[in-house]
Amino acid sequence: MKIQLLLVLMAVMLFACGGGEEKSRSEADTTTDQTETAEADSTEVTPRVFFIEPADGDSVSSPLKIQMGLEGMKIEPAGRVMEGRGHHHLVINGTFVEEGKVVPTSETSIHYGLGQRETEIELSPGTYTLTLQFADGVHQSYGEALSATIEVHVRE
């Protein structure tokens, strides 16, 4: 009798706590991130990446705050490849990375493999092309379709 009561109590507690499933930080973040929509059924929205901030043509100061947006896919840290998931990369004065190619790492090709959605970067005064590139868990690019390019002018 005591064992049955204990099992019932454990079942109730498990149900009340969400079935015992824990979400990783990246999954918890993506379910509430306003820059990602239609995640339950990504077939409803054509996946795209975009700059939330700055806008194309903006005149900005350094350090430059960059907010990265995503629709139709989920952001998760680098390390594993899962369909419909990946993370952002920023290419400074470059273009999109061909689909399937690994996004290089350098001073002008920055990986956000922890699943970051915003950053600040230091840039000297001048005009820059910024390309946001989405890639899978092992940094293989999703290609031009999941890239966005803007131009900004950094003031002195």
C-alpha positions in Angstrom: 0.0 0.0 0.0 2.8 2.4 0.9 4.7 1.6 -2.3 1.6 2.2 -4.4 1.0 5.6 -2.7 4.7 6.5 -3.2 4.4 5.6 -6.9 1.3 7.7 -7.4 2.9 10.7 -5.6 6.0 10.3 -7.8 3.9 10.2 -11.0 1.9 13.3 -9.9 5.2 15.2 -9.2 6.7 14.1 -12.5 3.6 15.3 -14.4 3.5 18.6 -12.6 7.2 19.2 -13.4 6.6 18.8 -17.2 7.0 15.1 -17.6 10.6 15.0 -16.4 12.0 16.5 -19.6 14.5 19.2 -19.2 15.1 21.6 -22.0 18.6 22.7 -22.7 19.4 26.4 -22.4 19.4 26.8 -26.1 16.0 25.1 -26.6 14.5 27.1 -23.8 15.9 30.3 -25.3 14.7 29.6 -28.8 11.1 28.8 -27.7 10.7 32.3 -26.3 12.9 34.3 -28.7 10.9 36.8 -30.6 13.2 36.7 -33.6 12.3 33.1 -34.2 8.8 32.3 -35.4 6.8 29.3 -36.6 9.2 26.9 -34.8 6.6 24.2 -34.2 6.2 23.8 -37.9 9.0 25.4 -39.8 7.4 24.4 -43.2 5.0 27.3 -42.8 7.8 30.0 -42.9 10.6 30.1 -45.4 13.7 30.1 -43.2 15.7 33.4 -43.3 18.3 35.3 -41.3 18.3 39.0 -41.0 19.9 41.9 -39.1 17.6 43.3 -36.4 20.2 46.0 -35.7 21.9 47.8 -37.4 19.9 48.5 -40.6 21.3 48.6 -44.0 22.9 52.0 -44.6 23.1 53.0 -40.9 25.8 55.3 -39.7 27.0 53.9 -36.4 29.7 54.3 -33.7 32.1 51.7 -32.5 31.7 49.4 -30.7 28.9 48.4 -33.0 26.0 46.5 -31.4 24.6 43.7 -33.7 21.4 41.9 -33.1 20.9 38.8 -35.3 17.5 37.5 -36.3 16.2 34.1 -37.5 12.9 32.8 -38.7 11.9 29.2 -39.6 14.8 27.5 -37.9 16.2 27.1 -34.4 19.4 28.4 -32.9 21.5 25.9 -30.9 25.2 25.8 -29.9 27.7 24.2 -32.3 28.7 20.6 -31.8 26.0 18.5 -33.4 24.1 18.5 -36.7 20.4 18.6 -36.4 18.0 19.4 -39.2 16.6 22.9 -39.0 19.1 24.1 -36.4 22.4 25.9 -36.4 24.0 29.2 -35.3 25.1 32.6 -36.6 28.4 33.7 -38.2 29.4 37.2 -39.1 31.6 37.9 -42.1 33.1 41.4 -42.3 33.8 42.8 -45.7 33.0 39.5 -47.3 30.0 37.6 -48.8 28.0 34.5 -48.1 29.7 31.2 -47.8 28.7 28.6 -50.4 26.2 25.9 -49.1 28.0 22.9 -47.5 31.3 24.7 -47.1 32.7 25.3 -43.6 32.5 28.9 -42.5 36.2 29.9 -41.9 37.3 31.4 -38.6 39.4 34.6 -38.7 39.3 38.2 -37.6 36.8 38.9 -40.3 34.7 35.7 -40.0 33.4 35.4 -36.5 31.5 32.3 -35.1 28.8 32.6 -32.6 28.8 28.9 -31.7 27.3 29.3 -28.3 24.0 30.3 -29.9 24.5 34.0 -29.4 21.9 36.4 -30.9 23.7 39.6 -30.3 27.2 40.9 -30.0 29.3 44.1 -30.0 32.3 44.4 -32.3 35.0 47.1 -32.6 35.5 48.6 -36.0 37.7 51.5 -37.2 36.0 54.4 -38.9 35.0 53.5 -42.5 32.4 51.7 -44.6 31.8 48.0 -44.0 29.8 45.2 -45.6 28.5 42.8 -42.9 27.2 39.4 -43.9 25.2 37.3 -41.5 25.6 33.6 -42.3 23.7 30.8 -40.7 25.4 27.4 -40.5 24.8 24.0 -38.9 26.4 22.5 -35.8 29.7 21.8 -37.5 29.8 25.2 -39.2 28.8 24.0 -42.6 27.0 26.9 -44.3 23.4 26.8 -45.3 24.4 29.0 -48.2 23.1 32.2 -49.7 19.5 31.5 -48.8 20.4 31.8 -45.1 22.6 34.8 -45.3 21.9 38.5 -45.2 24.2 41.4 -46.1 24.1 45.0 -45.1 26.4 48.0 -45.4 27.2 50.3 -42.5 29.3 53.4 -42.0 31.3 53.6 -38.8 31.7 57.3 -37.7 34.9 58.7 -36.3 
